[in-house]
Amino acid sequence: MNAPVTLQRLGADAARFVAKEKKLYIDGTWVPAMEGGTIDVIDPATGKAFDRVPEGKAADIDRAVAAARKAFDDGPWANMTPADRGKLVWKLGDLVERHADELAELEALDNGKPVTDARNGDVAFSYELLRYMAGWSTKICGQTIPLSAGAPFHAYTLREPVGVCGQIVPWNFSFMMAVWKVAPALAAGCTIVLKPAEQTPLTALRLAELVEEAGFPAGVFNVVTGYGETAGAALAAHPDVDKVAFTGSTEIGKKILDAAKGNLKKVSLELGGKSPMIVFADADPAVAIPAIAYGIFYNMGQTCTAGTRLYVHKDIADTILTGLKAFAESMSIGVGLDPKTQIGPLVSQEQFDRVSAYVKAGLADGAKLYCGGNRAGTEGYFLEPTILTETTSDMSVVKEEIFGPVLVVATFDDDDIDSVVKEANNSIYGLAGSVFTRDVSRAHKVAKKLKAGTVGVNTHHVIDPALPFGGFNQSGWGREQGYEAILLYTEVKSVGIAL
């Protein structure tokens, strides 16, 4: 266990940002919350506050939405060419790359994740996504359509920006999730009010500074920090918001839907997951073991696509489990700002208590502790990578989303694809899944049968700016990444001209 984090670990740019007084970013200006409240920002490696941000509420959301509405309807953004809009989005990507080390440090401090993962994963993906989406700005097209009735009309469609977007992002990938939503919305010509998670607000405010530096018109991008039940609820319900995009738990996603019904605004949701990983007897252990470990322990398991359920053929189970235990016990646990750290703290005391309670419940239900399960260190929210074996489908650890570094394992004893896939699909979720086998035919069959938005073969976490991402069942609505993300932020208009 490394020494407790101190702000002295930060580089000069990140330290300078932390030292600043934080304000909301509304209509191109930095303003305090109208009621003057603040929220402490907690370092999950120590459990201590190191910064504070404004506590925005409904009145602040009103100001931000009004600014976004004006920018969309009347501002220069409404009249900007797609090429010029794309250039701004690309410039923002360049700025994110230029400040990548600083952003990674802020994310590691705020969220607790390993800084190396933040730099090579979250931030690198974000600037590449901004550039990818910038390219779509000039390629958002309608169609010319010959009418089936043969009427003398010239008919065509227009694909237009949906309007003012409320975007509510989670704490597990706070910067990257913001960019996942911001990039396609800006490329499509929408305006934005972003509400980051109250636990991890810093990189959203730093992103606002970079948006300002890039030269976006006032009101196009606004950030209101605050609690979900106040600022987030007000944004989801606001009558002048045309679309709300949310990433978070399924429980909160349902509340977002309920709040959005007032004006029937468009809604996209990326919600929970309980992703299965299936290992057949012919799998290559050298490939499967690190992929499975990465699938569950990456970001301390605080990943919606985390491979939390492992189904492994009994003929290879001992080899896989022995390798996973060795992998888990070799991982370096420490503060996120240490480049050698592979497992950082969970994000909060609440999350630590939640995950620990699930481990205890699993053991009480009859699961066996194969490794881990203990608190690491004496301060902060560190939990050892944990593997539970002999689990059954009726256990809460198998049915419910834990959102921590806890792998639950069951074995199967035949190669009946239908049986093991049926068990893998026995979930209210359907975000991701994976299969490990050297049999190409089997891989394709399982990939087709799994009820999941993304399926990996001999790998687990599969994301790319060009690849649509989203879930089935209660894992959400809509797809992010790729051209599918542009569709989320546009409307289709049909035009018919009598000839």
C-alpha positions in Angstrom: 0.0 0.0 0.0 1.4 3.4 -1.0 1.6 6.4 1.2 -1.5 8.6 1.4 -2.0 11.0 -1.5 -1.0 14.6 -1.1 -1.6 17.5 -3.5 2.2 17.6 -3.9 1.8 14.6 -6.2 0.0 16.8 -8.7 1.8 18.4 -11.6 1.9 22.2 -11.7 -1.1 22.6 -14.0 -3.4 20.3 -12.1 -2.3 21.9 -8.8 -3.0 25.3 -10.2 -6.5 24.2 -11.2 -7.3 22.7 -7.8 -6.2 25.9 -6.1 -8.7 28.0 -8.1 -12.1 29.0 -6.8 -14.7 27.0 -8.6 -17.7 28.5 -10.3 -20.5 27.4 -12.7 -20.0 28.0 -16.4 -23.1 29.6 -17.9 -23.5 31.6 -21.1 -19.7 32.0 -21.5 -19.1 33.3 -18.0 -18.1 31.9 -14.6 -20.7 32.6 -12.0 -21.3 31.4 -8.4 -24.4 29.3 -7.6 -27.4 31.6 -7.0 -28.0 30.2 -3.5 -24.2 30.3 -2.6 -23.9 26.7 -1.4 -20.9 24.5 -2.1 -20.1 20.7 -2.3 -16.9 19.3 -0.8 -14.8 17.2 -3.2 -13.4 14.1 -1.5 -10.1 12.4 -2.2 -11.1 8.7 -2.2 -7.6 7.7 -1.3 -7.8 9.5 2.1 -11.5 10.2 2.6 -10.7 13.9 3.1 -12.0 16.9 1.3 -9.5 18.8 -0.8 -11.6 21.2 -2.9 -15.2 22.5 -3.2 -17.5 23.3 -6.1 -20.7 25.3 -6.3 -24.0 23.6 -5.4 -26.1 24.5 -8.4 -29.8 24.1 -8.0 -33.0 24.6 -10.1 -32.5 28.3 -10.5 -29.0 27.7 -11.9 -30.3 25.1 -14.3 -32.9 27.7 -15.5 -30.1 30.1 -16.2 -28.0 27.5 -18.1 -30.9 26.2 -20.1 -31.9 29.8 -21.1 -28.4 30.4 -22.3 -28.4 27.2 -24.3 -31.8 27.9 -25.8 -30.7 31.4 -26.9 -27.5 30.0 -28.4 -29.4 27.4 -30.3 -32.2 29.6 -31.6 -30.6 33.0 -32.1 -26.8 32.8 -31.5 -24.0 32.5 -33.9 -24.0 28.7 -33.3 -27.3 28.5 -35.2 -25.8 30.0 -38.3 -22.4 28.4 -38.2 -21.5 26.2 -41.1 -21.0 22.5 -40.4 -17.4 22.8 -41.5 -16.7 25.6 -39.0 -18.5 23.7 -36.3 -16.4 20.6 -37.0 -13.2 22.7 -36.8 -14.1 23.9 -33.3 -14.8 20.3 -32.1 -11.5 19.2 -33.6 -9.7 22.1 -31.9 -11.3 21.0 -28.6 -9.8 17.5 -29.2 -6.4 19.1 -29.7 -6.7 21.0 -26.5 -7.7 17.9 -24.6 -4.6 16.1 -25.9 -2.4 19.1 -25.1 -3.6 19.0 -21.5 -3.9 15.2 -21.2 -1.5 14.7 -18.3 -3.2 17.4 -16.3 -6.7 16.0 -17.0 -5.5 12.5 -16.1 -4.1 13.7 -12.8 -7.4 15.5 -12.0 -9.4 12.4 -12.8 -7.1 10.2 -10.7 -7.3 12.6 -7.7 -11.1 13.1 -8.0 -12.2 9.6 -8.8 -9.3 7.5 -7.4 -8.6 5.6 -10.6 -5.0 4.8 -11.6 -3.5 7.8 -13.4 -2.0 5.6 -16.1 -5.4 4.2 -16.9 -6.9 7.7 -16.9 -4.1 9.0 -19.2 -4.0 6.1 -21.7 -7.7 5.2 -21.5 -10.1 7.9 -20.5 -8.3 11.0 -21.8 -6.8 9.4 -24.9 -10.1 8.0 -25.9 -11.7 11.4 -25.4 -9.6 13.4 -27.7 -9.8 10.8 -30.4 -13.6 10.7 -30.0 -13.7 14.5 -30.4 -11.8 14.3 -33.6 -13.9 11.4 -34.9 -17.1 13.3 -34.2 -15.7 16.5 -35.7 -15.5 14.6 -39.0 -19.2 13.9 -38.9 -20.2 17.6 -38.8 -20.0 17.8 -42.6 -21.5 14.4 -43.3 -24.9 14.7 -41.6 -27.2 14.2 -44.6 -30.8 13.6 -45.5 -32.0 11.7 -48.5 -33.8 12.3 -51.8 -36.7 9.9 -51.8 -38.8 8.8 -54.8 -42.4 8.6 -53.5 -43.9 5.1 -53.7 -47.3 6.5 -54.8 -45.8 8.1 -57.9 -47.1 11.5 -57.0 -45.5 14.5 -58.8 -43.4 15.6 -55.8 -39.8 16.3 -55.2 -39.4 14.7 -51.8 -36.4 14.7 -49.5 -35.4 14.6 -45.8 -33.3 16.9 -43.7 -31.4 15.7 -40.6 -31.3 18.6 -38.1 -30.0 19.1 -34.5 -32.4 18.1 -31.9 -31.9 21.3 -29.9 -31.0 21.9 -26.2 -29.5 18.8 -24.6 -29.3 18.1 -20.9 -26.4 15.7 -20.3 -26.0 14.0 -16.9 -22.8 11.9 -16.4 -21.6 9.5 -13.8 -18.6 9.4 -11.4 -16.8 6.3 -12.7 -15.6 7.8 -16.0 -16.5 11.4 -15.4 -14.4 13.0 -18.1 -14.8 10.4 -20.7 -18.5 10.0 -20.2 -18.9 13.8 -20.6 -17.0 13.8 -23.9 -19.0 10.7 -25.1 -22.1 13.0 -24.9 -20.6 16.4 -25.7 -18.7 15.4 -28.8 -21.7 14.1 -31.0 -24.0 16.8 -29.6 -21.6 19.6 -30.6 -20.9 18.0 -34.0 -24.6 17.7 -34.7 -25.2 21.4 -33.8 -26.9 21.1 -30.5 -26.3 23.1 -27.4 -25.6 21.6 -24.0 -26.1 21.9 -20.2 -23.8 19.4 -18.6 -24.4 18.1 -15.0 -21.4 16.1 -13.7 -21.7 13.7 -10.8 -21.3 15.5 -7.5 -18.6 13.1 -6.4 -16.3 13.9 -9.4 -17.0 17.4 -10.8 -13.5 18.8 -11.5 -12.8 17.6 -15.0 -16.2 18.9 -16.3 -15.2 22.3 -15.1 -11.8 22.0 -16.6 -13.5 20.9 -19.9 -15.5 24.1 -19.8 -12.3 26.1 -19.6 -11.0 24.2 -22.7 -14.3 24.8 -24.5 -13.9 28.5 -23.8 -10.3 28.5 -25.0 -11.3 26.7 -28.2 -13.6 29.6 -29.0 -17.1 28.2 -28.9 -19.8 30.8 -28.8 -21.3 31.7 -25.4 -24.2 29.5 -24.3 -23.3 26.5 -26.5 -21.7 24.6 -23.6 -22.7 25.2 -19.9 -21.7 23.3 -16.8 -23.7 23.2 -13.6 -22.3 21.3 -10.6 -24.8 20.1 -8.1 -26.6 17.1 -6.6 -28.5 14.7 -8.7 -31.8 15.1 -6.7 -31.8 18.9 -7.2 -29.7 20.0 -10.2 -30.0 16.7 -12.1 -33.7 16.4 -11.5 -34.4 20.0 -12.6 -32.4 19.4 -15.8 -34.2 16.2 -16.7 -37.6 17.8 -16.1 -36.9 21.2 -17.6 -39.6 22.1 -20.2 -37.1 23.9 -22.5 -34.7 21.0 -22.8 -35.3 19.0 -26.0 -33.3 15.9 -25.1 -31.7 14.4 -22.0 -28.8 11.9 -22.1 -28.0 10.0 -18.9 -25.4 7.5 -17.9 -25.8 5.9 -14.5 -27.7 3.2 -12.6 -30.9 1.7 -14.0 -32.8 2.9 -10.9 -31.9 6.5 -11.6 -32.5 6.0 -15.3 -36.1 5.2 -14.6 -36.4 8.4 -12.6 -34.9 10.4 -15.5 -37.6 8.9 -17.7 -40.3 9.9 -15.3 -39.0 13.5 -15.1 -38.7 13.8 -18.9 -42.3 12.9 -19.6 -43.6 16.5 -19.0 -42.6 17.7 -22.4 -41.9 14.2 -23.9 -38.3 15.2 -24.5 -36.1 12.7 -26.2 -34.2 10.4 -23.8 -31.1 8.2 -24.2 -29.9 6.1 -21.4 -26.7 4.1 -20.7 -27.5 2.2 -17.6 -26.4 -0.8 -15.5 -24.8 -4.1 -16.4 -24.1 -7.5 -15.1 -21.9 -8.7 -17.9 -21.2 -12.5 -18.4 -17.9 -13.9 -19.5 -18.0 -17.5 -20.9 -14.9 -19.7 -21.0 -15.0 -22.9 -23.0 -12.7 -25.8 -22.4 -10.6 -25.1 -25.5 -9.9 -21.4 -24.5 -6.3 -20.3 -24.4 -5.5 -19.6 -20.7 -2.7 -17.2 -21.7 -5.3 -15.1 -23.5 -8.3 -15.6 -21.2 -6.7 -15.0 -17.8 -5.5 -11.4 -18.3 -8.6 -10.5 -20.4 -10.9 -11.8 -17.6 -8.9 -10.0 -14.9 -9.0 -6.8 -17.0 -12.7 -7.3 -17.6 -13.6 -7.3 -13.9 -10.8 -5.4 -12.1 -10.3 -2.5 -14.5 -11.3 0.8 -12.8 -11.8 -1.3 -9.6 -14.8 -2.9 -11.2 -16.6 0.4 -11.3 -17.5 -0.1 -15.0 -20.9 -0.6 -16.4 -19.5 -3.3 -18.8 -17.5 -5.0 -16.1 -17.4 -8.8 -16.6 -18.8 -9.6 -13.2 -20.2 -13.1 -13.9 -17.7 -15.8 -15.0 -19.0 -19.1 -16.4 -16.1 -21.4 -16.9 -16.0 -25.0 -18.2 -15.1 -27.4 -15.4 -12.2 -28.9 -17.4 -10.3 -25.6 -17.5 -11.7 -24.0 -14.3 -8.8 -24.8 -12.0 -6.3 -23.4 -14.5 -8.3 -20.2 -15.0 -9.0 -19.6 -11.4 -5.4 -20.3 -10.3 -4.3 -17.8 -12.9 -6.9 -15.2 -11.9 -6.0 -15.5 -8.2 -2.3 -15.0 -9.0 -3.1 -12.0 -11.2 -5.4 -10.4 -8.6 -2.9 -10.8 -5.8 -0.1 -9.4 -7.9 -1.9 -6.1 -8.7 -0.5 -3.1 -7.1 -3.0 -1.4 -4.8 -2.4 2.3 -4.1 -3.3 5.9 -4.6 -4.4 6.8 -8.1 -1.7 9.4 -8.6 1.0 6.8 -8.3 1.9 5.6 -11.8 2.6 2.1 -10.5 -1.0 1.7 -9.1 -3.3 -0.8 -10.8 -6.1 -0.9 -8.2 -7.1 2.5 -6.7 -9.8 3.2 -4.1 -13.5 2.9 -4.7 -15.0 6.3 -5.2 -16.6 7.0 -1.9 -17.4 5.6 1.6 -20.9 4.8 0.3 -19.6 2.8 -2.6 -17.1 1.0 -0.3 -19.9 0.0 2.1 -22.1 -1.1 -0.7 -19.5 -3.4 -2.3 -18.4 -4.8 1.0 -22.0 -5.6 1.9 -22.4 -7.5 -1.3 -19.3 -9.6 -0.5 -20.7 -10.4 2.9 -24.1 -11.3 1.4 -22.6 -13.6 -1.1 -20.7 -15.5 1.6 -23.8 -15.7 3.8 -25.7 -17.2 0.8 -23.1 -19.9 0.4 -20.5 -18.6 -2.0 -16.8 -19.4 -1.2 -14.2 -16.7 -0.9 -11.4 -17.7 -3.3 -9.3 -14.5 -2.8 -9.5 -10.9 -1.6 -12.5 -9.6 0.1 -10.7 -7.4 2.6 -10.1 -3.7 3.1 -6.6 -2.7 2.0 -4.8 -0.1 4.2 -6.2 1.9 7.0 -7.6 5.0 5.3 -9.4 5.7 2.1 -11.8 3.3 0.3 -9.5 0.5 -0.9 -10.8 -3.1 -1.4 -8.8 -6.0 -2.5 -9.7 -7.6 -5.9 -12.2 -10.4 -4.9 -13.2 -13.7 -6.4 -16.3 -15.6 -5.1 -16.7 -19.2 -6.3 -19.6 -21.8 -6.1 -22.1 -19.1 -6.8 -25.7 -19.8 -7.9 -28.1 -17.8 -10.0 -30.4 -17.0 -7.0 -27.6 -15.1 -5.1 -27.8 -11.3 -4.9 -24.1 -11.1 -6.0 -25.0 -12.9 -9.2 -28.3 -11.1 -9.9 -27.5 -7.5 -8.9 -24.9 -5.0 -10.1 -22.2 -4.7 -7.5 -20.0 -2.1 -9.2 -16.8 -3.1 -7.5 -13.8 -5.5 -8.0 -15.8 -8.6 -7.3 -15.9 -11.6 -9.7 -18.6 -14.3 -9.2 -17.8 -17.7 -10.7 -19.9 -20.7 -11.7 -18.8 -23.7 -13.7 -20.5 -25.8 -16.4 -19.7 -29.3 -17.5 -20.7 -29.6 -21.1 -20.4 -27.8 -24.4 -24.1 -27.2 -24.9 -24.0 -23.6 -26.1 -27.7 -23.1 -25.5 -27.6 -24.0 -21.8 -24.6 -21.8 -20.9 -25.9 -18.9 -23.0 -29.3 -19.2 -21.3 -27.7 -18.8 -17.9 -25.6 -15.9 -19.2 -28.7 -14.2 -20.5 -30.5 -14.8 -17.2 -30.3 -11.1 -16.2 -32.4 -7.9 -16.3 -29.3 -6.3 -18.0 -27.7 -6.7 -21.4 -24.8 -4.3 -21.8 -21.8 -6.5 -22.6 -20.6 -10.0 -22.7 -17.7 -12.1 -23.9 -16.8 -15.6 -25.0 -13.4 -17.3 -24.8 -12.8 -20.2 -27.3 -10.5 -21.2 -30.1 -13.5 -22.5 -32.1 -14.5 -19.8 -34.6 -17.9 -21.3 -35.3 -18.7 -21.5 -31.6 -17.6 -17.9 -31.1 -20.0 -16.7 -33.8 -22.9 -18.7 -32.4 -22.4 -17.5 -28.9 -22.0 -13.8 -30.0 -25.3 -14.0 -31.9 -27.2 -15.6 -29.0 -25.9 -13.3 -26.2 -28.4 -10.6 -25.3 -25.8 -7.8 -25.1 -25.1 -4.6 -26.9 -21.4 -5.4 -27.2 -19.8 -8.9 -27.3 -16.1 -9.6 -27.2 -14.4 -12.7 -28.5 -11.2 -13.7 -26.6 -11.4 -10.2 -25.0 -13.9 -8.3 -22.9 -13.9 -4.5 -22.9 -14.5 -3.5 -26.6 -14.9 0.2 -27.3 -13.8 2.5 -30.1 -15.0 5.9 -31.3 -16.4 4.3 -34.5 -18.2 1.3 -32.7 -21.8 1.8 -31.5 -22.1 1.3 -27.7 -25.2 0.6 -25.7 -27.4 -2.0 -24.1 -30.4 -4.3 -24.3 -33.1 -4.8 -21.7 -32.6 -2.6 -18.6 -29.2 -1.5 -19.7 -30.6 1.4 -21.6 -31.9 3.0 -24.7 -29.9 4.2 -27.7 -26.3 3.9 -28.8 -23.3 6.1 -28.3 -20.1 6.2 -30.5 -20.1 5.9 -34.2 -22.7 7.4 -36.5 -25.4 6.0 -34.1 -24.4 8.7 -31.7 -25.1 11.4 -34.3 -28.6 9.9 -34.7 -29.2 10.5 -31.0 -28.7 14.2 -31.4 -30.7 14.8 -34.6 -34.2 14.8 -35.9 -35.5 13.9 -39.4 -37.7 16.3 -41.3 -39.5 15.3 -44.5 -40.1 17.9 -47.2 -42.4 17.5 -50.2 -42.5 19.9 -53.1 -45.4 19.7 -55.6 -44.0 19.8 -59.1 
